[in-house]
Each structure stands twice: as C-alpha cells, then as structure tokens.
Amino acid sequence: MIALIQRVSAARVEVDRETVGAIGPGLLALVAVQPDDGEAQTRRMLERLRGYRVFADDAGRMNRSLADTGGDLLLVSQFTLAADTRSGMRPSFTSAASPEHGRRWFERLVELARAAHPRVEIGRFGAHMQVHLVNDGPVTFWLEVP
C-alpha cells in the first residue's frame, strides 16, 4: 500500500462540482492499493498515517503526529500512485490492484480510520475527482507499506 501524504491547512474533494469530502488542518492522503495488499498492510498504513510526525511542536520541529494534534484526515483513492514509470513514456498499471481488490482494501482503511480517529473524510472511489488543497509548508511525504 502506498500513500502520498500532504500536511494541509484545508483540503476538499469534488465530484461533478459537488463537495464529497472536506477537512480543515490535518493530512490529505492519496492512497494506492497494490495486488498483494491485505489486512496487515492496511493496518500498518493506518498506523503510519496517524503516527507519522509531520506537525510542529512548540519548538517548530516536526515532532507531532496526526494522532497527537487531533487534526483531520482526508483519504482519497488514487491507483496511479502504483504505476510503473521506469521505462517508456506511458505508465503501466500492472503494479496496481484490480478495482475490486483496491476498493475492498481502501474501504477497509476508511473503516479502520473512522474507528480510530475523530474526523475522517473521503473522496469517492473510482470517480473522476477534483482535489483542492492548501499544502502547509509545503510538507509532502511518500509512505509505502510492503
């Protein structure tokens, strides 16, 4: 499982000009499920999303996590993160999960996140989405759970 996380002041997802998910300060996580992902990878990814220290402490150092700050979490499925771009001029998606597998484990991530974190919003799986964000920093990290 892969997540591209961005520390945001605000973010929202629109589908057909309708806002389907919106957050204030917190993390936007673009998430890709890979073919071998399952319960272990999903649980570990949630642990990393909630525990990765990207928020400033009183000294201005990145020592606080989403769990520490109670910030919002916006989860957006994005299978293109799993693309193989090593050769040629067109991405290959053989390293991305099938839509059925991807939906299953993305929805499980959402379920676990909502049980563990106070405010979780989502995009719409498989939809053409417009993602609007104000990246705070900018702070962006690539997380991968093998």
VMD Tcl script that draws the C-alpha trace (Angstrom):
set ca {
  {0.00 0.00 0.00}
  {1.23 3.46 -0.91}
  {0.18 6.83 0.45}
  {1.31 10.26 -0.63}
  {0.58 12.44 2.38}
  {0.44 16.20 2.47}
  {0.12 18.37 5.55}
  {-2.70 20.76 4.74}
  {-4.40 23.82 6.15}
  {-7.52 22.73 4.28}
  {-8.49 20.26 1.54}
  {-11.60 19.12 -0.25}
  {-12.67 16.67 -2.94}
  {-15.32 17.42 -5.53}
  {-17.16 15.04 -7.84}
  {-19.34 16.64 -10.52}
  {-18.90 20.03 -8.79}
  {-20.26 18.65 -5.51}
  {-18.02 18.53 -2.43}
  {-17.93 14.94 -1.21}
  {-15.25 15.37 1.48}
  {-13.61 18.37 3.13}
  {-11.22 18.93 6.02}
  {-9.50 21.71 7.90}
  {-5.94 21.39 9.24}
  {-4.61 17.85 9.02}
  {-3.47 15.36 6.41}
  {-4.56 14.64 2.87}
  {-3.59 11.07 1.97}
  {-3.71 9.89 -1.63}
  {-3.79 6.10 -1.34}
  {-2.97 3.30 -3.79}
  {-3.63 -0.36 -3.12}
  {-1.28 -2.92 -4.64}
  {-2.12 -6.52 -5.63}
  {-0.64 -8.21 -2.54}
  {-2.11 -5.78 -0.01}
  {-4.40 -7.11 2.70}
  {-5.26 -6.63 6.36}
  {-1.67 -6.35 7.60}
  {-0.72 -3.65 5.09}
  {-3.97 -1.76 5.71}
  {-3.50 -1.72 9.48}
  {0.15 -0.71 9.17}
  {-0.71 2.11 6.77}
  {-3.27 3.49 9.19}
  {-0.70 3.29 11.98}
  {1.75 5.27 9.83}
  {-0.87 7.83 8.74}
  {-1.86 8.54 12.33}
  {1.65 8.29 13.78}
  {3.96 9.92 11.22}
  {5.37 13.07 12.81}
  {4.82 15.92 10.34}
  {3.31 18.59 12.61}
  {5.34 21.16 14.51}
  {5.91 21.03 18.23}
  {6.40 24.15 20.38}
  {9.99 24.47 19.11}
  {8.87 24.34 15.47}
  {10.25 20.84 14.82}
  {8.20 18.11 13.15}
  {7.64 16.03 16.27}
  {3.85 15.73 16.43}
  {1.62 13.26 14.63}
  {-1.95 13.43 13.40}
  {-2.95 11.43 16.48}
  {-1.15 13.98 18.70}
  {-2.78 17.01 17.09}
  {-6.25 15.57 16.51}
  {-6.14 17.04 13.00}
  {-8.45 15.95 10.21}
  {-7.73 13.13 7.75}
  {-8.89 13.10 4.12}
  {-8.42 9.75 2.36}
  {-8.56 9.72 -1.44}
  {-8.07 6.61 -3.56}
  {-5.50 7.14 -6.31}
  {-4.41 3.99 -8.12}
  {-2.00 5.96 -10.34}
  {0.48 6.13 -7.43}
  {1.16 2.43 -8.03}
  {2.09 2.99 -11.68}
  {5.34 1.63 -13.05}
  {7.05 4.61 -14.69}
  {10.56 3.18 -15.05}
  {10.56 2.97 -18.82}
  {8.81 4.39 -21.84}
  {6.54 7.40 -21.99}
  {3.32 5.80 -20.79}
  {2.69 4.44 -17.28}
  {1.94 0.77 -16.71}
  {-0.62 -0.12 -14.06}
  {0.29 -3.80 -13.63}
  {1.58 -2.97 -10.13}
  {-1.79 -1.52 -9.06}
  {-4.55 -3.64 -7.55}
  {-7.61 -4.57 -9.57}
  {-10.56 -2.23 -8.97}
  {-12.32 -4.86 -6.82}
  {-9.25 -5.53 -4.67}
  {-8.45 -1.83 -4.46}
  {-11.98 -0.92 -3.35}
  {-12.02 -3.69 -0.72}
  {-8.82 -2.56 0.98}
  {-9.37 1.17 0.55}
  {-12.80 0.79 2.19}
  {-11.21 -1.27 4.97}
  {-8.68 1.53 5.53}
  {-11.55 4.01 5.80}
  {-13.40 1.74 8.25}
  {-10.33 1.36 10.48}
  {-9.53 5.08 10.27}
  {-13.04 6.09 11.29}
  {-12.89 3.73 14.28}
  {-9.53 5.13 15.42}
  {-9.60 8.82 14.52}
  {-12.11 11.56 15.35}
  {-12.54 13.15 11.91}
  {-12.09 11.23 8.66}
  {-13.42 12.34 5.27}
  {-13.07 10.56 1.94}
  {-13.24 11.05 -1.79}
  {-15.34 8.76 -3.98}
  {-13.66 5.53 -5.05}
  {-13.37 5.20 -8.83}
  {-14.82 8.64 -9.57}
  {-13.18 11.45 -11.51}
  {-12.33 13.79 -8.63}
  {-11.09 17.33 -8.31}
  {-8.81 17.56 -5.26}
  {-8.27 21.05 -3.85}
  {-5.72 21.61 -1.14}
  {-3.62 24.17 0.65}
  {-0.35 22.38 1.35}
  {1.05 23.70 4.63}
  {4.83 24.03 4.38}
  {4.85 22.60 1.78}
  {5.12 19.24 3.52}
  {4.71 16.08 1.41}
  {5.89 12.52 2.10}
  {5.69 9.18 0.31}
  {4.76 6.30 2.63}
  {4.92 2.71 1.48}
  {3.99 -0.45 3.36}
  {5.40 -3.56 1.69}
}
mol new
graphics top color blue
foreach p $ca { graphics top sphere $p radius 0.5 }
foreach p [lrange $ca 0 end-1] q [lrange $ca 1 end] { graphics top cylinder $p $q radius 0.2 }
display resetview
